[in-house]
Amino acid sequence: MRPARDDVCRSPWCDAPIRHLDHIVPTADGGETTADNRQGLCEACNYAKEATGWRAKRPPGAHHTVEIATPIGHRYRSRAPDPPCLRVDVFRARRLTLTKERPR
């Protein structure tokens, strides 16, 4: 089951469809199989994350956030989107602000 909060790959530079449910901290490194330690990734980003030199961790105090370190030392943070029930329908909000009030 993929996280409901993730629509597309969680890598900050990617918007491909999710294909893998990933442990942020691998189980081999002591990561638990919990909702807080999972993210949805596309195949390419998941395989890259498993390659030598790539690291991912959950920063302390940052809820649903992953910090990714590349082999050359660049660091990126990715925060999960809000759950679907809390998202604002931007199109509807925009349309409502553009409508004119009816004369009274």
C-alpha positions, 0 to 999 in steps of 0.5 A: 500500500503506497502512502496516501499522502504521496501522489508522485515520487518524493524525490524533490527533482522528480514527478514520476508516478510512484512504483516502489514503497521505500524504507527511508532508513533501510531495515538493514541499517535499523530502519523500522517498517512504519508509516514514518519510515516510508516514502513512495518513489519511482523506480529510477529514484529508488535504485539511485537511492540504493547506489553507493554514496547516496543517503537518506534520513529523517531529520529530527523534528521534521514531520514527514520530511526526508533529507537526501544526500547525493554522492557529491555532497549535495543535500535536498529536503523533500516534505510530503504533501498534505493529506488529500482531505487537507488540500485546497482545491486551487481551481475552485478557490480561484474561481470563487474569488473571480465571481462577482457578487449578485446585486442585492 
